[in-house]
Amino acid sequence: MSDAFYIAEDSAARLENTTLNDLKSTINIHQLLDQSLPRLIQSIIETEKLKATATRVDGLIIGTGESDFTKGNTHYTLHIDDRDFQLIDVPGIEGNEARYVHLVKEAIAQAHMVVYVNGTNKKPETATAEKIKSYLEYGTQVYPLVNVRGFSEAYEFEEDRSDLTRQGGADDALRQTIDVLAPVLGKEVLQNGHCVQGLLAFSALAYDDSTQSTTIHTSREHNLAISQQEFSDVFSDRQEMRKFSQIDYVAQTIRNKVATFREDIVESNKGKVRETLGQYLTVLETQLAGHRSFLKGTEPEFDKCRVAFTKAIAEFERRIVNNRRNRWNTFFNELAEDSDNIVEDDFGDSDAISQRIQREFKKRRIIVEEQMLKDTENAVEVLQQLMLQAVERLLEDIKHVDFQQRVSFDRSGGIDFSSDMALGYDLGLGDFGSMAFKIGTYAMTGGTIGSAFPVIGTAIGAIAGALVGALMTAIGFFTSKSSKIRKAQGKVRDKLEGAREKALDGVSDEACKLVTAINNELQSGLLTKVNNMQSALQQPITIFETQIARITRLKNQLEKMPYGTIQTVQY
């Protein structure tokens, strides 16, 4: 064969193969279409259904009646004027909501406005208003809203659609709600309230104008969608539904709040500061009044303590005077008896009489000095005990006035309330006793007792013998010896009585010197410390008054600032 024949035969073969392949491909395409087309059509149908329901998202958050109230805080985002705000749905506050108190407080702490929704079928209780106030804390405002319930049949006639507040006692419900809330919350917290038909407002708004279809979720077709259609049958259009529902009043109230939210935040913070300052002022004023009452109650106790000091010193003086008079009388009585015996025994021997009387005088002088010193020590001890008792009674009486504040002086001040064991002793009473003892010793040895004895000694030592001798010479020729002795004894006694009178006359002066010294020590020591203690109790008054003045000034400056502004304050 020629080359041309082979070429023609090869071309015919390739053509035949191509035809067979095309036929097989056609068969495969038909098979593929038969298998996939139903699924494709179904997918297109489902897609169109999804497109048709994509905008039907409303109504899912509306309750179904299966529970009485929200059981947790639910947050929703409100996009208003290019700003995002949060709407927090909280559990109800009526009844036993103890499990949800922390949730309500948490939400209100973030809020600048609380919407209190009440129904037309119930009047809020004062306890509810008090709960709301307890949750508000710092300056959050309350917007009362009455939800008017009703379905389409309630608005079937034209007169039923003229004013929402005339439906179902809505106006009465709003008035009662405000009447209960206003006295508890106050006009600054409570905003003007409104009535709203929530279901009707929802039905008017849950509609897509572009598709001319409802936007209520398909899961709520059996209730919400039906109600929407029934409202549409009664009202002429959705605008009438919306207007009658009064939802625009609610929207405007929220927009008004949004317009000033920055200023409201500043004002809220100022309100928090003012309220805190007010709380501080209340505490300080209460403490100030209580401390003044306490001080008024302690004044008589301090007066009683000072009177007790005065009485103790008077008792000390009385003891000193009586003891010394008794000691002097005993001294002179015994010395007179001894002198009588000496004159009788040594009558006629003037020197012997003088010497013996002087020896007796010196002996008894030592004894009476010791006795007077002991008496003074005992009197000082009694004085110290009386003053200590006065201070202890003062401290106990102060405790009985229910004073709880601890006052502490430094050790040089001598008073420390921190320990009951220190009461009295820290006042320096031990040192005071030592001081009085020294004064008493000095007064007896160097001033009072010693100054009296030279008079007595002179009367006895220098005169007694000569006196007796002169008597003997003068009367010796005319009287018997016994008579002479009695006369001599009488003359000695007269001299001793003169010395007794001088000694007794000096007792008051001696006691006065002791009392003066003790008074001086009391004024500069114990009494000063008691007065300092009373002054220290006055110090909190100045502190309270200063702080009250400062906080009041700061609070007044905050209150005078323009709304929503903050300025530098002078504290």
VOLO-947739 format. One record per residue (C-alpha): residue number from 1; residue in three letters; z, y, x. Coordinates in pm, 1 decimal, always signed. Each point is the difference from the previous one (the first is absolute). Layout:
N
NUM,ala,Z,Y,X
...
***
This chain:
571
1,met,+0.0,+0.0,+0.0
2,ser,-59.3,+353.5,+90.5
3,asp,+277.7,+247.5,+62.1
4,ala,-97.5,+186.0,-316.6
5,phe,+68.5,-306.4,-216.1
6,tyr,+349.5,-45.3,+139.9
7,ile,+85.0,+362.5,-63.4
8,ala,-110.8,-18.9,-364.8
9,glu,+199.5,-314.0,-59.4
10,asp,+320.7,+152.5,+150.0
11,ser,-27.3,+310.1,-215.6
12,ala,-35.1,-207.4,-315.6
13,ala,+313.7,-194.3,+91.5
14,arg,+205.6,+312.5,+57.8
15,leu,-112.8,+138.7,-337.7
16,glu,+108.5,-310.4,-174.9
17,asn,+344.2,+12.8,+160.1
18,thr,+48.0,+365.4,-94.9
19,thr,-78.4,-68.7,-363.3
20,leu,+250.0,-283.8,-11.7
21,asn,+276.2,+216.6,+156.3
22,asp,-59.3,+283.8,-245.6
23,leu,+27.5,-240.8,-286.6
24,lys,+329.9,-133.5,+128.3
25,ser,+140.2,+354.6,+41.8
26,thr,-92.1,+87.2,-356.0
27,ile,+177.3,-307.1,-127.1
28,asn,+316.6,+95.2,+203.3
29,ile,+4.4,+355.8,-137.2
30,his,-15.6,-128.9,-358.5
31,gln,+281.9,-239.1,+69.2
32,leu,+209.1,+279.9,+157.2
33,leu,-61.9,+224.5,-296.7
34,asp,+92.3,-271.6,-242.8
35,gln,+326.9,-56.2,+182.0
36,ser,+110.8,+361.7,+88.9
37,leu,-136.1,+216.1,-279.0
38,pro,+276.2,-84.9,-254.1
39,arg,+267.7,+81.6,+255.1
40,leu,-178.2,+323.9,+89.7
41,ile,-26.6,+101.2,-362.4
42,gln,+368.5,-80.1,-54.3
43,ser,+96.3,+203.2,+306.4
44,ile,-200.2,+296.4,-126.4
45,ile,+167.9,-26.5,-337.1
46,glu,+347.0,-11.2,+160.7
47,thr,-84.4,+297.3,+219.2
48,glu,-108.0,+201.9,-298.4
49,lys,+316.3,-98.5,-181.7
50,leu,+209.5,+114.9,+296.2
51,lys,-191.4,+325.3,+11.0
52,ala,+64.9,+46.5,-367.4
53,thr,+378.3,-58.3,+40.3
54,ala,+49.1,+167.6,+337.9
55,thr,+132.9,+314.6,-159.4
56,arg,+226.2,-183.8,-245.3
57,val,+324.6,+31.1,+194.3
58,asp,+225.3,+195.3,-237.1
59,gly,+297.9,-131.4,-190.0
60,leu,+125.9,-258.2,+246.8
61,ile,+321.4,+194.7,+67.3
62,ile,+81.3,+51.8,-367.9
63,gly,+282.1,-221.5,-119.3
64,thr,-64.4,-291.9,-225.9
65,gly,+338.8,-1.3,-173.4
66,glu,+109.4,-313.9,+182.5
67,ser,+283.0,+195.1,+175.4
68,asp,+202.7,+302.3,-110.8
69,phe,-33.4,+205.9,+316.2
70,thr,-134.4,+13.7,+352.8
71,lys,+197.0,-219.3,+239.2
72,gly,-99.4,+164.5,+325.9
73,asn,-140.8,+320.8,+144.4
74,thr,-378.9,+7.2,-34.9
75,his,-198.5,+261.8,+193.7
76,tyr,-328.8,+153.9,-117.0
77,thr,-209.6,+256.8,+184.6
78,leu,-100.4,+317.5,-182.8
79,his,-290.4,+189.9,+157.2
80,ile,+27.1,+361.3,-115.1
81,asp,-190.2,+292.7,+151.1
82,asp,-85.4,-191.3,+317.4
83,arg,+362.5,-97.6,+47.8
84,asp,+162.5,-335.9,-44.5
85,phe,+330.0,-28.2,-184.4
86,gln,+203.9,-298.1,-98.6
87,leu,+102.2,-94.7,-351.0
88,ile,+292.9,-242.0,+8.1
89,asp,+74.3,-207.7,-308.3
90,val,+369.4,-92.0,+3.6
91,pro,+219.4,-229.8,-211.8
92,gly,+159.1,+144.7,-313.1
93,ile,+341.4,+162.7,+26.4
94,glu,+133.3,-84.0,-345.0
95,gly,+220.0,-301.2,-51.1
96,asn,+119.2,-220.7,+283.5
97,glu,-232.4,+87.9,+286.2
98,ala,+256.0,-57.3,+275.8
99,arg,-237.7,-233.3,+184.9
100,tyr,-256.1,+278.4,+29.6
101,val,+216.9,+302.2,+81.5
102,his,-94.7,-7.9,+367.8
103,leu,-369.8,-5.4,-91.8
104,val,+33.7,+297.9,-233.4
105,lys,+196.0,+200.5,+257.0
106,glu,-250.6,-85.7,+271.2
107,ala,-290.2,+124.6,-213.1
108,ile,+170.8,+317.5,-119.8
109,ala,+97.8,+86.5,+356.3
110,gln,-373.0,+37.6,+71.4
111,ala,-90.0,+180.4,-322.6
112,his,-35.7,+368.9,-77.0
113,met,-40.5,-63.5,-370.5
114,val,+136.2,-279.5,-217.7
115,val,-182.9,-77.3,-324.0
116,tyr,+249.4,-129.3,-254.4
117,val,-193.4,-187.0,-270.0
118,asn,+175.2,-52.0,-331.8
119,gly,-122.5,-149.3,-322.1
120,thr,+10.0,+142.0,-351.8
121,asn,+213.7,-287.4,-118.6
122,lys,+311.2,+76.6,+204.2
123,lys,+219.1,+292.6,+94.7
124,pro,+113.8,+8.6,+365.0
125,glu,+372.0,-29.5,+61.5
126,thr,+209.7,+239.4,+203.0
127,ala,+75.2,-289.7,+235.2
128,thr,-372.8,-24.8,+68.4
129,ala,-16.2,+371.2,+87.4
130,glu,+297.4,-40.8,+232.3
131,lys,-170.4,-292.7,+170.3
132,ile,-310.6,+211.7,+52.3
133,lys,+208.5,+280.2,+149.4
134,ser,+180.1,-239.0,+232.4
135,tyr,-333.9,-124.4,+129.9
136,leu,-156.7,+343.1,+48.6
137,glu,+218.5,+110.8,+286.6
138,tyr,-182.5,+298.2,+151.2
139,gly,-197.6,+232.0,-227.5
140,thr,-258.5,-239.0,-150.3
141,gln,-126.8,+123.5,-337.7
142,val,-18.3,-212.8,-314.3
143,tyr,-298.2,+7.3,-236.1
144,pro,+86.9,-148.9,-342.4
145,leu,-286.5,-177.4,-173.8
146,val,+5.8,-160.7,-344.0
147,asn,-250.1,-281.8,-45.5
148,val,-121.1,-1.9,-360.1
149,arg,-96.0,-350.1,-100.2
150,gly,-257.9,-84.0,-265.0
151,phe,-329.3,-174.9,-64.4
152,ser,-320.8,+121.7,-162.9
153,glu,+121.1,-44.1,-357.8
154,ala,+265.0,+269.7,+63.8
155,tyr,-280.2,+257.4,+44.2
156,glu,-240.5,-114.8,-266.7
157,phe,+14.2,+325.1,-197.1
158,glu,-95.6,+339.4,+135.0
159,glu,+341.9,+153.5,-62.8
160,asp,+152.0,-276.0,+216.2
161,arg,-207.1,+121.6,+292.5
162,ser,+97.0,+369.1,-17.6
163,asp,+318.5,-1.7,+216.0
164,leu,+144.3,-285.5,+203.3
165,thr,+355.7,+139.9,-12.0
166,arg,+3.9,-58.7,-376.5
167,gln,-62.2,-367.4,+44.0
168,gly,+280.3,-251.9,-4.1
169,gly,+273.9,+258.1,+49.7
170,ala,-136.6,+96.2,+342.5
171,asp,+125.9,+358.5,-13.7
172,asp,+349.9,-116.4,-97.6
173,ala,-0.3,-255.7,+279.9
174,leu,-100.0,+263.0,+256.2
175,arg,+261.1,+245.7,-126.1
176,gln,+273.3,-265.1,+5.0
177,thr,-102.1,-107.7,+350.6
178,ile,+22.4,+357.0,+129.6
179,asp,+328.8,+59.6,-184.1
180,val,+154.8,-296.6,+178.8
181,leu,-146.5,+67.3,+345.2
182,ala,+38.9,+379.2,+18.5
183,pro,+383.7,+27.0,+0.1
184,val,+27.4,-264.1,+271.0
185,leu,-295.4,+86.8,+225.1
186,gly,-9.0,+378.7,-42.8
187,lys,-292.7,+235.6,-55.6
188,glu,-99.4,+9.4,+367.5
189,val,-58.4,-375.2,+4.5
190,leu,-142.7,-63.9,-347.5
191,gln,-363.2,+102.4,-56.1
192,asn,-167.0,+62.7,-335.6
193,gly,-79.6,-332.2,-164.7
194,his,-302.9,-130.0,-189.7
195,cys,-105.8,-270.5,-242.4
196,val,-286.3,-231.7,+94.2
197,gln,-181.1,-286.8,-174.6
198,gly,-38.3,-224.5,+301.5
199,leu,-217.3,-271.3,-154.5
200,leu,-234.3,+254.4,-155.6
201,ala,-29.5,+192.2,+328.3
202,phe,-78.4,-322.3,+184.3
203,ser,-266.6,-91.6,-256.1
204,ala,-162.4,+341.0,+40.0
205,leu,-8.2,-14.1,+378.7
206,ala,-87.0,-367.8,+58.4
207,tyr,-374.7,+53.6,-50.7
208,asp,-300.7,+31.7,+233.6
209,asp,-239.0,+270.7,-120.4
210,ser,-274.9,-113.1,+238.9
211,thr,-17.2,-346.4,-151.6
212,gln,+129.6,+96.7,-342.0
213,ser,+246.1,-286.1,+16.9
214,thr,+372.2,-65.6,+16.7
215,thr,+179.0,-33.7,+330.5
216,ile,+280.6,-213.8,-141.1
217,his,+37.9,-323.7,+191.4
218,thr,-144.8,-302.8,-168.0
219,ser,+340.1,-170.5,+5.0
220,arg,+125.3,+264.5,-246.0
221,glu,-289.8,-20.4,-243.1
222,his,+216.9,-170.0,-260.1
223,asn,+241.6,+294.0,-27.8
224,leu,-78.1,+320.0,+190.7
225,ala,-375.9,-13.5,-48.4
226,ile,+43.3,-69.1,-367.6
227,ser,+240.4,+293.6,-36.2
228,gln,-249.5,+223.1,+181.3
229,gln,-276.3,-96.6,-239.0
230,glu,+223.4,+52.6,-303.4
231,phe,+100.7,+348.7,+122.9
232,ser,-370.8,+78.4,+53.4
233,asp,-65.5,-93.8,-362.0
234,val,+263.8,+249.0,-121.7
235,phe,-58.7,+297.3,+232.7
236,ser,-334.6,+177.8,+20.0
237,asp,-28.8,-33.0,+377.0
238,arg,+199.8,-62.4,+313.8
239,gln,+63.1,+371.8,+54.9
240,glu,+180.8,+18.6,-332.0
241,met,+200.7,-308.0,+96.4
242,arg,+92.1,+155.5,+332.5
243,lys,+97.5,+335.3,-147.1
244,phe,+210.0,-148.9,-277.6
245,ser,+183.2,-227.6,+247.2
246,gln,+123.2,+311.4,+189.2
247,ile,-55.2,-175.1,+332.6
248,asp,-144.8,+323.1,+135.8
249,tyr,+345.8,+163.1,-28.0
250,val,+137.2,-273.3,+221.7
251,ala,-286.7,+41.0,+245.6
252,gln,+50.5,+375.8,+14.3
253,thr,+373.6,-41.7,+66.3
254,ile,-80.2,-230.3,+290.2
255,arg,-267.6,+236.2,+132.4
256,asn,+244.8,+288.8,-15.6
257,lys,+238.1,-203.2,+209.7
258,val,-278.5,-89.4,+243.2
259,ala,-95.7,+366.5,+38.7
260,thr,+345.5,+85.4,+132.5
261,phe,+91.5,-327.2,+165.4
262,arg,+32.3,+153.9,+349.0
263,glu,+228.3,+274.8,-128.1
264,asp,+182.9,-258.9,-205.7
265,ile,+65.6,-207.7,+311.6
266,val,+144.2,+303.8,+178.7
267,glu,+202.6,+96.0,-306.0
268,ser,+117.4,-356.6,-42.3
269,asn,+126.6,-3.9,+355.9
270,lys,+168.2,+334.7,-55.3
271,gly,+152.4,-141.6,-312.9
272,lys,+132.8,-294.7,+195.8
273,val,+158.7,+237.3,+251.1
274,arg,+143.5,+219.3,-277.3
275,glu,+139.5,-299.0,-179.8
276,thr,+151.9,-136.2,+319.7
277,leu,+151.0,+340.7,+75.4
278,gly,+131.1,+14.0,-354.0
279,gln,+163.6,-338.2,+49.4
280,tyr,+154.6,+121.4,+324.1
281,leu,+129.2,+310.6,-175.5
282,thr,+153.6,-209.9,-274.4
283,val,+175.9,-218.8,+254.7
284,leu,+119.8,+298.2,+204.9
285,glu,+120.0,+191.7,-304.1
286,thr,+182.2,-306.3,-127.0
287,gln,+161.8,-48.6,+338.9
288,leu,+86.1,+369.5,+19.4
289,ala,+161.0,-2.3,-343.7
290,gly,+186.0,-319.3,+85.2
291,his,+125.3,+140.3,+330.5
292,arg,+113.4,+322.0,-162.9
293,ser,+186.0,-202.6,-258.2
294,phe,+153.1,-202.5,+280.0
295,leu,+109.4,+311.7,+188.2
296,lys,+152.9,+141.5,-315.9
297,gly,+194.8,-321.9,-35.9
298,thr,+119.5,+9.6,+361.2
299,glu,+124.0,+360.4,-4.9
300,pro,+330.3,-90.0,-174.2
301,glu,+46.5,-285.2,+246.6
302,phe,-30.5,+229.7,+300.6
303,asp,+237.3,+246.7,-168.5
304,lys,+247.9,-280.3,-58.2
305,cys,-26.1,-97.8,+365.3
306,arg,+74.5,+355.5,+114.6
307,val,+290.2,+25.0,-244.5
308,ala,+127.2,-330.5,+137.3
309,phe,-11.7,+148.4,+351.4
310,thr,+200.5,+301.3,-117.4
311,lys,+255.5,-220.9,-173.2
312,ala,+26.3,-222.8,+305.4
313,ile,+77.9,+297.7,+223.1
314,ala,+250.4,+131.7,-255.4
315,glu,+163.1,-342.2,-2.7
316,phe,+4.8,+5.0,+379.6
317,glu,+169.6,+340.8,+0.5
318,arg,+253.0,-112.9,-257.1
319,arg,+84.6,-307.8,+206.9
320,ile,+38.1,+204.2,+319.1
321,val,+224.7,+259.9,-167.5
322,asn,+221.4,-256.2,-175.5
323,asn,+26.9,-226.5,+300.7
324,arg,+89.0,+281.2,+238.1
325,arg,+250.0,+155.5,-235.8
326,asn,+162.5,-336.5,-39.6
327,arg,-0.7,-56.1,+374.3
328,trp,+150.5,+344.5,+66.3
329,asn,+269.1,-44.1,-262.9
330,thr,+89.9,-341.4,+137.4
331,phe,-0.6,+140.2,+351.7
332,phe,+235.3,+287.9,-81.0
333,asn,+222.9,-207.8,-225.5
334,glu,+58.8,-257.0,+271.9
335,leu,+31.8,+265.6,+271.5
336,ala,+256.7,+185.6,-213.9
337,glu,+206.4,-316.1,-44.2
338,asp,-16.3,-69.6,+372.2
339,ser,+94.9,+361.4,+74.5
340,asp,+304.4,-27.5,-228.4
341,asn,+112.6,-306.9,+189.0
342,ile,-64.4,+159.2,+337.9
343,val,+192.5,+318.2,-91.1
344,glu,+287.9,-207.6,-131.1
345,asp,+4.3,-232.2,+302.4
346,asp,-30.4,+267.0,+268.0
347,phe,+168.3,+289.2,-174.1
348,gly,+118.9,+236.7,+263.3
349,asp,-259.0,-102.3,+259.8
350,ser,-297.5,+227.3,-64.2
351,asp,-209.8,-138.1,+285.5
352,ala,+44.0,-357.9,-117.5
353,ile,-92.0,+96.6,-357.3
354,ser,-311.4,+185.4,+119.7
355,gln,-119.2,-280.0,+223.6
356,arg,+53.7,-273.2,-256.1
357,ile,-172.0,+192.8,-277.6
358,gln,-296.1,+70.0,+231.3
359,arg,-26.9,-368.6,+92.7
360,glu,+9.4,-98.3,-366.1
361,phe,-262.4,+260.2,-73.5
362,lys,-236.1,-129.4,+270.4
363,lys,+44.4,-359.3,-110.3
364,arg,-71.5,+77.5,-362.1
365,arg,-285.3,+231.7,+95.7
366,ile,-186.8,-291.5,+162.3
367,ile,+62.2,-211.9,-308.2
368,val,-116.3,+264.0,-249.5
369,glu,-308.9,+76.6,+206.6
370,glu,-97.1,-365.2,-9.7
371,gln,+70.3,-16.3,-371.9
372,met,-205.7,+311.9,-77.0
373,leu,-283.0,-127.6,+216.9
374,lys,+0.4,-328.3,-188.6
375,asp,+12.0,+185.8,-331.3
376,thr,-304.5,+204.9,+104.2
377,glu,-188.8,-309.4,+108.1
378,asn,+72.3,-164.0,-335.4
379,ala,-106.0,+312.7,-188.8
380,val,-323.6,+17.8,+199.2
381,glu,-66.9,-368.2,-72.2
382,val,+53.9,+56.2,-371.9
383,leu,-225.8,+307.8,+16.9
384,gln,-268.8,-200.4,+174.0
385,gln,+21.8,-277.9,-261.0
386,leu,-20.8,+247.3,-287.4
387,met,-306.5,+167.6,+147.2
388,leu,-166.1,-332.2,+72.1
389,gln,+65.7,-109.0,-357.4
390,ala,-149.3,+326.3,-126.3
391,val,-319.5,-57.2,+199.0
392,glu,-24.0,-363.2,-106.6
393,arg,+44.1,+99.6,-364.4
394,leu,-270.0,+263.2,+47.0
395,leu,-246.3,-255.8,+134.1
396,glu,+84.2,-247.3,-274.4
397,asp,-38.6,+268.5,-264.4
398,ile,-339.2,+92.0,+145.0
399,lys,-105.7,-362.3,-32.7
400,his,+116.0,+0.7,-359.4
401,val,-236.4,+288.2,-69.5
402,asp,-272.3,-257.0,+80.3
403,phe,-130.7,+172.7,+306.5
404,gln,-222.3,-244.9,+183.8
405,gln,-138.5,+216.2,+277.3
406,arg,+139.0,-69.6,+344.6
407,val,+109.8,+299.4,+199.9
408,ser,+69.6,-35.2,+368.6
409,phe,+150.8,+255.5,+230.2
410,asp,-1.4,-34.6,+374.7
411,arg,+317.7,-122.1,+162.6
412,ser,+109.4,+353.4,+79.5
413,gly,-16.1,+73.5,-370.8
414,gly,+224.6,-292.7,-62.0
415,ile,-129.4,-126.9,-336.4
416,asp,-212.4,-308.4,-43.1
417,phe,-68.3,-151.3,-339.1
418,ser,-165.5,-303.8,+149.9
419,ser,+322.1,-196.9,+26.4
420,asp,+296.3,-9.2,-232.4
421,met,+214.4,-108.0,+292.5
422,ala,-62.2,+335.8,+163.6
423,leu,+124.1,+204.0,-291.2
424,gly,+278.0,+234.4,+104.7
425,tyr,+30.4,-104.4,+361.8
426,asp,-327.5,+160.8,+94.6
427,leu,+137.8,+321.2,-142.5
428,gly,+223.9,+33.3,+305.3
429,leu,+328.5,-66.4,-178.2
430,gly,+132.9,-187.3,+298.1
431,asp,-60.2,+299.4,+224.1
432,phe,+153.1,+220.5,-264.5
433,gly,+318.5,-206.4,+4.4
434,ser,+19.1,+33.3,+377.0
435,met,-50.7,+373.3,-27.7
436,ala,+274.0,+37.7,-258.1
437,phe,+233.0,-213.2,+209.0
438,lys,-55.9,+222.3,+299.8
439,ile,+55.7,+309.2,-207.4
440,gly,+318.1,-143.9,-138.0
441,thr,+126.7,-99.3,+342.1
442,tyr,-80.3,+338.6,+147.2
443,ala,+153.6,+183.2,-291.9
444,met,+325.9,-193.1,+22.5
445,thr,+42.8,-4.1,+374.5
446,gly,-140.0,+339.3,+91.2
447,gly,+28.7,+209.5,-309.8
448,thr,+206.2,-89.4,-298.0
449,ile,+280.6,-231.1,+100.8
450,gly,+48.9,+137.7,+348.8
451,ser,+7.2,+356.4,-122.0
452,ala,+289.2,-77.2,-228.0
453,phe,+216.5,-179.2,+249.5
454,pro,+65.6,+292.8,+237.1
455,val,+163.7,+179.3,-293.4
456,ile,+214.4,-300.3,-67.7
457,gly,+68.8,-57.1,+366.3
458,thr,+105.1,+360.4,+47.1
459,ala,+228.6,-16.9,-298.1
460,ile,+154.7,-316.2,+125.5
461,gly,-20.4,+11.9,+376.8
462,ala,+74.9,+368.4,+69.4
463,ile,+224.7,+95.1,-287.6
464,ala,+186.1,-305.6,-119.7
465,gly,+254.1,-20.8,+281.4
466,ala,+63.4,+373.5,+21.2
467,leu,+12.2,+20.7,-376.1
468,val,+266.9,-263.8,-18.5
469,gly,+197.6,+161.7,+283.4
470,ala,-11.1,+341.3,-166.0
471,leu,+116.5,-150.0,-326.0
472,met,+287.7,-166.6,+169.2
473,thr,+108.3,+326.6,+164.4
474,ala,-33.4,+206.2,-318.4
475,ile,+183.1,-226.8,-232.5
476,gly,+216.8,-198.9,+237.0
477,phe,+319.7,+198.8,-64.1
478,phe,-7.9,-8.6,-372.6
479,thr,-126.2,-345.8,-110.0
480,ser,+61.4,-368.3,+59.6
481,lys,-222.9,-216.8,+217.6
482,ser,-166.5,-180.9,-290.2
483,ser,-78.3,+325.9,-166.2
484,lys,-138.8,+132.6,+323.5
485,ile,-225.6,-307.8,+32.6
486,arg,-134.0,+36.1,-353.5
487,lys,-79.5,+365.6,+58.6
488,ala,-170.8,-77.7,+327.1
489,gln,-198.8,-277.4,-166.8
490,gly,-97.8,+238.6,-278.1
491,lys,-127.0,+258.8,+243.1
492,val,-208.2,-260.1,+184.5
493,arg,-137.3,-123.7,-331.5
494,asp,-91.3,+357.3,-96.7
495,lys,-202.0,+34.3,+315.8
496,leu,-163.9,-335.5,-58.9
497,glu,-81.2,+97.1,-359.0
498,gly,-165.2,+313.3,+131.7
499,ala,-209.7,-214.0,+230.0
500,arg,-73.8,-236.8,-290.9
501,glu,-126.5,+286.5,-213.7
502,lys,-228.6,+121.1,+278.9
503,ala,-131.5,-353.4,+52.1
504,leu,-59.3,-54.3,-372.7
505,asp,-160.5,+342.1,-33.9
506,gly,-247.3,-95.5,+273.0
507,val,-102.8,-328.6,-164.4
508,ser,-253.9,+164.8,-229.2
509,asp,-154.8,+192.0,+287.1
510,glu,-13.9,-317.0,+207.1
511,ala,-171.4,-188.5,-285.4
512,cys,-235.7,+291.6,-54.2
513,lys,-108.1,-12.2,+364.2
514,leu,-70.4,-371.8,-28.5
515,val,-191.5,+42.0,-327.7
516,thr,-200.4,+288.5,+146.9
517,ala,-101.6,-210.8,+297.6
518,ile,-89.7,-293.1,-226.1
519,asn,-193.9,+224.9,-236.2
520,asn,-197.6,+139.1,+290.6
521,glu,-85.6,-349.9,+115.2
522,leu,-86.7,-100.5,-357.3
523,gln,-229.8,+299.2,-48.1
524,ser,-185.7,-61.9,+325.1
525,gly,+7.2,-378.3,-23.8
526,leu,+40.1,-215.3,-307.9
527,leu,-63.7,+263.3,-267.5
528,thr,-306.4,+123.6,+188.4
529,lys,-139.4,-350.3,+1.3
530,val,+61.5,-39.9,-371.7
531,asn,-170.6,+334.1,-64.2
532,asn,-289.5,-107.2,+222.8
533,met,-30.9,-318.7,-197.9
534,gln,-24.7,+195.4,-324.8
535,ser,-256.7,+231.8,+160.0
536,ala,-200.5,-300.9,+117.6
537,leu,-9.7,-129.1,-355.8
538,gln,-161.4,+329.3,-98.1
539,gln,-286.3,-38.6,+248.1
540,pro,-220.0,-226.7,-219.6
541,ile,-13.5,+283.0,-255.8
542,thr,-185.8,+220.2,+248.1
543,ile,-229.9,-286.4,+96.3
544,phe,-79.9,-81.2,-364.3
545,glu,-58.1,+364.8,-91.1
546,thr,-226.5,+57.4,+300.0
547,gln,-212.4,-305.1,-73.7
548,ile,-21.2,+81.7,-371.7
549,ala,-117.0,+353.0,+82.0
550,arg,-265.8,-126.9,+241.0
551,ile,-134.3,-269.5,-230.9
552,thr,-0.9,+237.8,-297.2
553,arg,-195.2,+253.8,+203.7
554,leu,-252.2,-264.1,+105.1
555,lys,-34.0,-129.8,-355.3
556,asn,-58.4,+353.2,-132.8
557,gln,-272.5,+59.4,+260.8
558,leu,-178.9,-318.6,-105.2
559,glu,+18.0,+93.8,-367.3
560,lys,-154.2,+342.5,+67.1
561,met,-302.6,-141.4,+182.7
562,pro,-328.6,+13.7,-198.6
563,tyr,-106.7,-324.4,-163.0
564,gly,-153.6,-245.7,+243.0
565,thr,+79.9,+202.0,+311.4
566,ile,+247.6,-40.9,+282.9
567,gln,+144.2,+276.8,+213.3
568,thr,+237.1,+40.1,+292.2
569,val,+359.9,+15.2,-113.0
570,gln,+302.3,+173.0,+149.7
571,tyr,+291.1,-243.3,+12.6
***
